[in-house]
Amino acid sequence: MAKVGIVMGSDSDMPVMAQAADILEEFGIEFEMTIISAHREPDIFYEYAKSAEAKGIKVIIAGAGKAAHLPGMCAAIFPLPVIGIPMKTSDLGGVDSLYSIVQMPSGIPVATVAINGGKNAGILAAKILAASDGALLERLKVYSEKMKHEVAAKDQTLSRIGYKEYLAGMKK
């Protein structure tokens, strides 16, 4: 049974939403992914959001660009946490999406990550689920330690070879 619903208004959002899916897979979290439009198919969207809890979904990650109503509409219908991912747009660089998602009315919160922040949305969903799943919490702690060691290793390399060589290696 799925625990996280990943929804997007367009398949153009897939590269960012796939980042969330990749993280959920890394942590062993079940998810389902759906392309659905709150504007173009409101009846289908409504049924999705209304039935998500009964399907075992505990968190919805919703990505949207421009008017970006998908996350807010999910939050208005779905009684559990919704994480919004504002998509970078060609018109306003995603600031339009960010404002639309983050400025929800009182009583309808959407946890909002950075523009194109698919990876962080997946991590935040994992952290929400870890509040009631000790094994998942331990996997998150291991993940954090791994990131800590990766940064320390990069610093050691920088100290050993110098910034010019380090930068040259990054460009390869």
N, C-alpha and C positions, 0 to 999 in steps of 0.2 A: 504494500500500500504506500502511495506517495506521501512524503512528508512536506515537500516544498513544491509549490507551483511556480513555474517560471513563465511569465506571460509577456508578450511583446505585441505592439500594434502593427508591426511590419517585419518582413523578413530582412529588411535592411538593418534591423537592430541585432540580427543574429550574431555577428562577431563579438559584440559586447556581452550579450546574454550568454553566449557560450563560455565566457570567462567565469560566470557564476556557476554554470553547470560543471565546468572542470573542477572547480573548488569543491562543490558538493560531492562529486565523484571521488575526489581525493580523500574526503572525510568519510566516505561510505554512506552518504545520506541519499535516500531515495528522492527522486523528483520527477515531475512531468513537465514538459515544455509545450506551450501552445502559442500560436499566432492568432490573435483575436483583436478586434477593433471595437472600442467603446462607441466610436462615432459611426462607423459604417455598418455594424451589425449589433446594435444595442440589445436586441432580444437574446441573441446567442451569448453575448458578453454577460448579460444579467444572469442567465442560467448558469454560466460557468462560475461566477462569483458567488451565487446563492448556493450552489451545490458543492463548492470546494471543501467546506468543513466536513460534510458527510462523507467525502471521499478520503478523509484522513489527512488533508493538507493542514499543516500547522503554521506555515508562513508562506506568504506570496511575495515573490520578487517580480516587480512590474517595471518594464522599461518603456519609455515613451519620449518622443521628441515633439518639438513645436508646442502646441497647446497642452500636450502631455496630461491628458485627463485620465488615462488608464490607471495609474497608481491610486489616485484619489478616489476614483469610482470603485476600485477594488476595496479600498478602506471604508468607503461608505456602506458597502454591502457585506463584506467578509468580516467576521467578528474578531479575528486574530491578527497578529502583526502583518503589516505590509511594508516592504522596503521598495522605495522608488529609485530607479536609475534614470537620471536625465540624460538624454542622448544628445551628443554634439550635432548641431544642425548647420547647414550651409548658410542660413539666413543670419542668425545671431550667435553662432558658435556654441549653442547649448544653454546660454544664459536664460533664454526664453523657457526652455524645458525645466531648468533648475528652479526658476521662480514659480512656475506653475505647480510643480510638485511640492516644494518646500512651504509654500504659503497656503496651507490647508486651513479651513475654518476650524475654530475651536470644537473639540470633540471628535474630530476625524483626522487623527495623526497619521502621517506617513513618514517613516524613518527614511531619510534621504541621504544617499551617498554622492560622491563627486560625479561630475559629468563623465560619462562613459566608465563609471566605476563598477563594472561587473564583478571583478575579483573581490572587492570589498563587500559588495552585496552578498556574495556567497559566504564570505567569512562571517558577516553579521548574522545571516540566517543560521549558520552553524552555532554561533554563540547563543542565539536565542534558544535553539533546540537543546543546547548543552545545559541550560538551566535545570532541566529535568532528566538529563542523560549523562551519568557519571563517566561512562566509557568515552563518549564523544568529548566531554570536557578534557579528559586525559589526552586525547588525540590533538585537541587544540593547544594544550600546553606543550606537547612535543613539537608541534608546528611552530610555535613561538620561539622555542629554544633553537630550532633549526634556523630560523631567520636571524636570530642573535649570532649564531656561529658563522653564518654566511657573511654578515657584516664584519665581524672580527677578522675573518680570513681575508676579506678584501682590504681591510686596513693594513694587515700584515704584508700583503703583496705590495700595496702602495708604499709602505715604509721601506721595503726591500728594493724595489726597482725604480722608485721615483715617479713623479706625476707625469712626465712626458712619455715615458715608456708605458705607463699604465693607460694613459689616454690613447696612445697608438694601438694598444691591444684592444681597447674598447671599440675602435673604429673598424676592426677586422670582422 
